[in-house]
Amino acid sequence: MLDYDKLKSWKIPDTRQTYSGKDTILYALGIGCGGLPVEQGDLKYVYEDGLQAFPSMALVLGYPGFWLQHADVGVDSRRLLHGEETMRLFAPLPSMGAVTGVTRVAEVYDKGQGRDAVLEIERNVVDDASGVLLATLTSSLVLRGGGGFGGPPGPPARVAAVPASPAHYVLDLPTVTQSALIYRLSGDLNPLHADPAVAAAAGFPQPILHGLCTLGMATRAIVRACFAESPAQLHQLGARFSAPLFPGETIRVEIWNGAGQGRFRCRSLERDAVVLTHGFFSA
């Protein structure tokens, strides 16, 4: 049974990361920027002259690695699923530099005996040069069948599903068959995204695309549709992972835009499968 007090107080070492302009370009290429012909506004993310970091690059900075796989933590990492992700952005990311990721277990929720546990992990990304907090990232990880340990039940659902009305914007973003192999070079080396044998053992016909890559591509669509003039205005964005996307498929991003905030949903165009749901964003 999950040990609530042990997991809640687990000390995760801070992670210092130095990154170059090449790393910034590699991340942008991993989420599909720079396709030919180069889309309007994409060049600044993939070309060293005037290089800017794409906002969702915050998702891969200061990552402490897959610390939950260590036996002493007391979690069966094979039963973990990435349920939701939220990022809050407080300052533009430098195109190169050094950051420190400060990660903690914010809470562990108990959905009941025979049901799941939900681990909420929070990471603050701080710019080393200035001391400025650049971003706060919150990951909700689902431990299948891990409930019944006596922890708090958790808050009610925080995000409403998308509206029933037609979307204000619909953008189709292609991936390529190498998408996962490119994206993994930004830090997530889970073999599920590269090795066909590992994917088959997990029940997939081929390696799947990283959920955070899909979320980064959704962010591209939202920036293009709603923040094209000033990407730095994007302050908060998050979504629930509902199904995998396979490299080579097309992501259809449906966006409902309000006054400084909105909702979005993503699906595989080829399979008509919803891959991100309950998406939200705000300035």
N, C-alpha and C positions, 0 to 999 in steps of 0.2 A: 504493500500500500504506500502511496505517496506520503512522504514526510513533509507536511506543510511548513513547519518552523524551519527545518533545515534548508528547504528550497527557497523560502522567502528571504532568508538571511544569507544566502550563498554569495560569497564575494567574487565578483567577476573582475579580473585585472583590467585596468585602463589600457586602451590600445592607442599607441601613437603611430600615425601613418604619415609618411611623406609621399607626395604625389607630384608628378610632373605634367607638363602640357601634353605629353604623349599619352599619359593615363587619362586625361580629360577627353582627348580626342577618341581614345579607345572606348570609353564609356558611351560617348555619343554615337559612335558607329554601332555599338552593341544594341542600342535601342532604335537603330534604323535611320539615324540622321545621315545626310549626305548622299542619298540615292541619286542616280543620274536620270534626268537632269537635276542638279542640286536644287532642292526646293527653296523658295524664297525664305530667307531668315535662317536657314540651316548652316550656311557657310561659316558663321562665327563660332559654331560648335565643333567644327571638324578641320579648321585651317588655322595655323599658328599666327597669322597676321590678324590681330584683333581678337584673339581667342577668348571665348567666354565658356564657363562651365554651365552645362544645362542644369536647371534647378533640381531635377530628381536625382542627380549624381549624389546628393546627400544620402541616398539610400545605401550606398556602398562605402561610405567613408567611416573610418573608426570602427569597423566591424570586428568584434572580438573572436570570430571563428565559432565553430559549432561546439561550444563548451558543454552543451547538454548531453553529448555523447559519452562523457566521462562517467565511469561506473559509480563514483562516489556521490554524484548528484542524486542518484536514486530515481532516474527517469528512464523508461525504455524508449530511446530515441527512435526506434523503428516504428513506433506507434504515433509519432508526432506529425501533425499537419500544420501548415501555415494557414491560419484562418483569415486574419485581417491584417492590414498595415495602414498606418496613418503617419504622415510626415507634416511637421510644422516648420516653416522656414522663416527665419528672423533676419537674415542678411544674405546678400548675394554671395555665392561661393567663389572664393578666389580660383583663378584658372590653374594655379599651381601653388604649392605651399605645404604646410604641415598642420595636421589636426590631431586632436585627442578625442577618442570616443570613451565616454563614461557610461557604463551599462549597469543596470540593476534589475532585479526582479521586482516589478512594481506591485504585483498581486498574483495570487493563485486562486482561481474560482472553482468551486465544486458544484457541478451540475446534478449531483445525486448518484446514489448507488446504481451501478450498472450503466451509468451514463459517462460523460466526458469530464475532464478537467481542462481548464483554460489558463494558460500561463501568459501573463501580460508582462512583456519585457520592454523597458524604456532605455533608449540610448541618446545621450546628449553629445552633439558634435561641436567641439570648441576649436576655434582658430588659435593655433599656438602663438602666432606673432602678435595678435592684438588682444587675445583673451576673450574675444566676442563669441557668444553662443550663436552658431550658425543654424542649427537645426535640432529638433527633437523628434525622434523616430519611435513609434510605439508598435510593437509586433504582438499580435495575439496568436498563440500557438495552441492548437487543440491536441490534447493527449487522449486518444481514443480509449474509452473504457476506464479512464483514470479517476472517475468520480467516486464519492463515498468515503472520503478521508476526513470529513468534518469541517471543511473550510467554508468561507463565505460564498453565498450563491452567485454573487455578481450582480451588476446593475442590469436593468432592462436594455433591450437593443437600443443602441445610440443613434442609429442611422435608419431613416425610412427608405423603403424601396423607391425606385424611380417613378415619376408621375405616369399616369395612364395616357396623357396627351402625347401627340407626336413630338419627337425630339426637335430642338431648334437647329441642331447641326448633326450631320452624319458624315463621318470621315472614315475612309478605308485605308489602312496602313499595311502594306505587305511586309512579311518577314521573308527571310531567305533560309535555305536549308542549313546554313552555317550559323544562324543567329545565336543559338545556345552556345556554340563553341567560341564565338566572339565574346558574348556577354560574360561567360564564366571567367575570362581573363581579368575582369574587374573585381574578382575576389571570391565568388561563390563556386568552389571547385567540386561540389557534390557530383559524383559520377552518374547520378540519375539523369543528368543533362548532357552526358557525353557518351556513355558506354551502353550500347544496345543490350548487352547481357544483363546489366544492372537494371535497366528499364524493364526488360522482360520479366525479371524476378519480381519487380514491383507491380506487374500486371499491365504494363503499357506496351503497345506495339513498337514503339521507338522512343528514344530519349525525348523528354518534354522540355518546353521552354521554361525558364525560371519565372516564377510568379512576379518577382520584382522587375524583370525585364518587361513583362506584359504591362505592369503598372507604369513603368517608365515610358512605354510607347503611348499609353493612354494620356500621360502627362503631356507628351508632344502634341497630341490632338487638341487637348484643352488649351495649351499655350497658344497654338495656332489659331484656334477659333475665338478665344476670349481674352488673351493677354499678349497678342502679337506685338503690340507697340511697346509693352513693358513687361517682360516675363518676370521681373523682380516683384511685380505686384501680387503674384501668386503666393499666398501665405499658408494655406492648409489644403491637404488632399489626402484622401484615403479610400479604401475599397475592401470588399470581401472577395476572397478567392473561391470561386465556385466550381471550376473545372480546369483541366490543363489545356494549354495551347501547344500545338506541335509546330516545330520550325518548318517554315515554308508556307504556313497558312496565312490568311489575311485577317487582320483584326479590324472589325467594324466597331467604331467608337460612336455611341449615341450620346449627345450632350443636351441637357436641359439647362439653360442659362437664365439666372435671375439677376437681381441687382447686387452685384459683387459676390454672388455665390451661385452654386448650381449642383446638379446631379449628373451622373454618367453611368453608362453600362457598356461592357465590351463583350463581343461574341466572335467566335470563329465563323467567318463568312462561309467557308466551304462546308462546315458541318452544322451550321446554325445552332451552335452550342454556346450558351452564356458562360464566359470564362471569368469575368469580373462583374460583380453586382453590388448594389447598395453603395455605389460610388458617390463621393461628395467632394466639393472644393469650394474655397472662398478666398477672397482678396484680403 
